Amino acid sequence: MNKPLSVAAIKEQLQEIQTLEDQRWTAIREDSRKGVQAAVKSWERNYQLDLALKERQIQMMAFEEELKAKGRLAIAGIDEVGRGPLAGPVVAAAVILPADIPFLPVNDSKQLSAKKREQLYDQIMDIADVGIGLISPETIDAVNIYEATKLAMMQAIANLKQEPDSLLIDAMKLPLPVEQQSIIKGDAKSVSIAAASIVAKVYRDRLMSEYAVQYPHYGFEKNAGYGTQLHLAGLDAHGITPIHRKTFDPIKSMLRGQ
C-alpha cells in the first residue's frame, strides 16, 4: 500500500491545481486529515474569489468591448493620482492594454493593498503600452490643480508609444481631437482605467518615497504628501520644502504670515 502524501506535499499540489476538473482534486478533497481539510477549505475560498474576480473583469471590459466592436484598436484608459496632497506632483497614466487582455484582478487602486498594487503594476508594465504624465507643484500653483490634472493626462497620452484611437477617462474631458468617454468612478468600471489608476498610484508613491529621503521630516514615504498629522507637524517644525504646493492651505496661510 502506498504511503499517503504528507500534508505539506498536498498543500504544494493544491497550489498547482487550477480547476475542479483536476484529477488530483477529488483525492485530496476526500482526505480526512484535519490539516488537509483546512487546506482544502482555503483552496476553495481562493478558487471562489478567483472566479468572482474573473467575472468582475468581464464586467469591467464592457466599455472596451463596445469600442472594439466599432473597430477601435488602441483604447487608452487614463487616470490620475495626487490632486489632494499638499506636496509633490500630480501624476497621470495612460494605458493601452493588449487586444487579448489577460486576467488582471484590477480595481480602483485605493481598494487594493500596496503589495497587490505593486504586483499589478509590474504585470501591466510588462504587457501594456504605458505613458506617464507628471506636472510639478510649481505648475499646479500657476494653473490650478484641475488644469494641471488635464495637462498630466495629455502628457501621459503623448508619452504612449502608439497613438490611441479612443480614450476612456476617469471623470474628465480633454481638449483633444480623439473620441473619448468620461466615466464617473471609471477606475471601478473600466479595466483600462483601473490599470491606469494602479500605474499612476504606484509611480507617484515611489516618487514620494524618493522625496522622503531628500526631505525626511514629513513622512512622504507613508502619506505621499497628504496632510497627515506627521506631515503637518513637519511643516510646523521644519517649514516648507520646494515640493510643497504654495496655493494649498495650510502652506498658503503660512506664507501669508511670513
N, C-alpha and C positions, 0 to 999 in steps of 0.2 A: 504493500500500500504506500502510495506516495505521501511524503510528509507535506502537510499544508504550508502554504506560503506564510511567512511572518506578517504581522500587521503592518510593519514598516514597508515590506515589499508590496503589499496590496495597496497601500497609500501611494506608492510610486506608480503602480499600474493605473490607479484612478486618475492621476494627473495626465496620463496618456489617452484616456477614454474620452471621446468627444460626443458620442451618441448612445442612445439607449439600445441601438441595434448591435453594438459591440458585443461579441460572444462572451468576453470576459465579465461583462456587467452582470449577467444573470448569476454566474457562480459566486461572484463577490457579494451580491445582494443577499444570497442565501446563506452566507457565512454568519453564524450566530454569535461569534465572539464580540464582546462589547466594543472593543477597540475598532473592529471592522465596521460594526453598525453605526458607530459615531462618525466614522469616515464616510460611510455611505450617505448618511443624512447631510453631512457637509457638502458632498459632491452634488446631491440632489438640489440643495439650496442654490449652489452656484450655477447649476445647469438651468434652473428655472429663471434665475436672474439674467443669465446669458440670453435665453430665449426672449425675455422681456426687452432687453436692450436691443436685440436684433429687430424685434418688432417695432420698437421706437425709432430705430434708424430708418426703417422702411417708411414710417410716417413722416420723418424729417426730410425725406428725399422728395416729397410731393412737389415742391417748387422747382427743384432741379429736373424732375421727370417731365413736368409740364413744359419747361423750356426746351428740353431735349426733343420733345415731340414736335416742337416748332423748328427744329434744325439747329438750335444753338449748340455750339461745340465747346466754347470756352466760357463757362459760367463762373464768375468770381463772387465769392462770398466775402463781405467786408464788415469789419467791426473794429471798435477802438477800446482802449482802456486808459484811464488816467485823467478823466475830466475833473474829478473832485479833489485830488490831492493838493496840498499846499506847496509841494516841491516836485521837481522832475518834469520831464516832457510828457506830452500826450502821445501815445503810440497807437498806430492803426496797422492792421494786417489785411491783406487781400490774398485769398486762397482759391486757386483753381484745382479742384480735385480731379483725379483721372476719370475717364469715362466709366470704367468699371470700378466703382467705389468699393474698396474692401470694408470689412466690418470695423467700424471705429466707434467705440462706446462714448461718443461725444455728447456734450450738453453745454448749456451756459457755463462758462469757465468758473463762475462763482459757486456753482453747485458741485464742483469736483474738488477732491483733495489735491494738495500741492504735488504729491507723488504721482497721482493719476494724470494731472496736467502735464507734468514733465514727461511721462511715458508717451502720452498722446502727441505732445509737441514733437518728439523725435520721430514718431510714426508719420505725422503729417509732413514734416520737413523732408522725409525720405521719399514720399510718393507724390507730393503736390508741387505745383508752381506757386511760390510764395513771394509776395512783395511786402516790405516793411516801410511804413512812413513814420517819421519822428519829428515832432515840432517842439522847439525849445521853449523853456519858460519865458525867455525874452520875447519871442514871437507871440506866445499866449497873452502876455501883458500888453503887447502892441495891438493885437487884433480882436481879442476876447476869446474865451475858451470854445465857444460854438464855432466861430470861424476857423480857429486853429484845428478843431476836430475835422472839419471838412478838408482843410489843407493836408492833414495827416493821411486821410483816406485817399485823396487824389495822388499824393506822393506814393502811397503803397501800391496803387493801381499802376502808376508809371514805372514802378520797380519790378513789376511782373516780367517774366521772360517773353510771354506771349500777350497779344492784345485781346482783352476779353470782348465777347460779343453780347454779353448780358451781365448785369450787376444785381446781386441780392445784398441789400444793405440794411443793417440794423438801425431802424428808426431815423433815417436820414435820406435826403435827396441831394445829389451832387450836380453842379453845373457842368455836366459832361454830355457830349452827344452820343451817349450809349444807352441802349434800352436798360431800364433799371426798375427795381421794385423796392420800395421802402417798407420793411416789415417790422411792426412793433413787436418787441421781445423776440426778434428774429433769431437770437442765439439759442433759443429753446424750440424753434420751429423749422430751421433750415440747417442741414448738415454742413453746408459750406460756410454759413455764418458762424455756426458753433465752432468749426475748425479755426476760423479767423479769430474768434474770441479767445480760444486757447493759445494760439500763437502769440497774439498781442499781449496777453496777460503774462505768459512765461517770459517773453522777450523783455518786457518792462520790469518785471520783478528781478530778473537777473541784472539788468542795468542799475536798478536802485540798490541792489546788494553791492555792486561795484562802487557806487557813490558812498555807501556806508563806510567803506574803507577810507575814503578821502575825507568824509565828514562823519566821524564816529559817534557823535553825541546825540543823534536824533532818532536812532532806531530804524533807519531806512530799510535795513535788511528784513525787518519784521512788519513795518507799517506801509512800506512802498511809498512814503511821502504823505500819507493821510494824516489828519490832525489828531493823532492819539495823545494820550496823557504824556507818554515818554517824549514824543516829538515836541509837544508844547513846552514841556519842561526844558528841553534842549534849546528851544528858541529863547526862553527866559534867561537861561544861564550862559548861552554862547552866541546868541544873536543870529542874524540872518546869513545864509550862505548864498553863493552865486546861483545855486539851482532853485532857490525859493521864488515863488510867483509873487511879485510885488503888488499885484492888483487883488490878491486874495487876502481876506482877513483871517487871522489877526496881524499878518505881516503888513498889510496896508496901514493899519492903525499904528503899528509900531514905528513905521517910517514917518508917519504924520507927526508922531510925538517926539521925534528926534530934534 
